[in-house]
Structures are given as structure tokens and as C-alpha cells.
Amino acid sequence: MVEVDARGLGCPIPVVKTKKAIEANPDEAIEVLVETAVAKENVSRLAQSRNYSVQVEETAGDEYRLVLTPAEK
């Protein structure tokens, strides 16, 4: 699983980093770590637009762990 740690980064950087990870690893699950609800929503929208399912887990404090899984082809 590819990990993108976007904690501490303001938008649109979490989305940009996630997009690069999706393009570089199109068949792999991607774990994205963010710390704002806005980043969580924006990354989720990007993933869904690229046909990925999104699992969201709220971790310590206001941090989120998103697991993006590509849809079966």
C-alpha cells in the first residue's frame, strides 16, 4: 500500500500529492493521512472521480486516515 502523508499541508497540496500517487500506482491501494475535514472531503472527491472507493477513519484528534482502493476493472 502506498502512503501519502499530507498532514500539516494546506489545500490543494493533499489533493495534488494524492493525484500523483494515484497516477504513479494505478492498481494499488493508497493510504492518505490528512488533518482537516476540508482535505478529507477534497481527497475523497478526487478518489471517487477516479473510480476509487474511499474508507475514512478518524484517528487521534482531528486527523483522518483515508484508504483509497481502485475499483475492479
TAMORA-V818365 format. One record per residue. N is the residue number from 1. RES is the residue in one small letter. BURIAL is b if it has 16 or more other ideal C-beta (glycine too) atoms within 10 Angstrom, else e. Layout:
N,RES,BURIAL / N,RES,BURIAL
This chain:
1,m,e / 2,v,e / 3,e,e / 4,v,b / 5,d,e / 6,a,b / 7,r,e / 8,g,e / 9,l,b / 10,g,e / 11,c,e / 12,p,e / 13,i,e / 14,p,b / 15,v,b / 16,v,e / 17,k,b / 18,t,b / 19,k,b / 20,k,e / 21,a,b / 22,i,b / 23,e,e / 24,a,e / 25,n,e / 26,p,e / 27,d,e / 28,e,e / 29,a,e / 30,i,b / 31,e,b / 32,v,b / 33,l,b / 34,v,b / 35,e,b / 36,t,b / 37,a,e / 38,v,e / 39,a,b / 40,k,b / 41,e,e / 42,n,b / 43,v,b / 44,s,b / 45,r,e / 46,l,b / 47,a,b / 48,q,e / 49,s,e / 50,r,e / 51,n,e / 52,y,b / 53,s,e / 54,v,b / 55,q,e / 56,v,e / 57,e,e / 58,e,e / 59,t,e / 60,a,e / 61,g,e / 62,d,e / 63,e,e / 64,y,b / 65,r,e / 66,l,b / 67,v,b / 68,l,b / 69,t,e / 70,p,b / 71,a,e / 72,e,e / 73,k,e
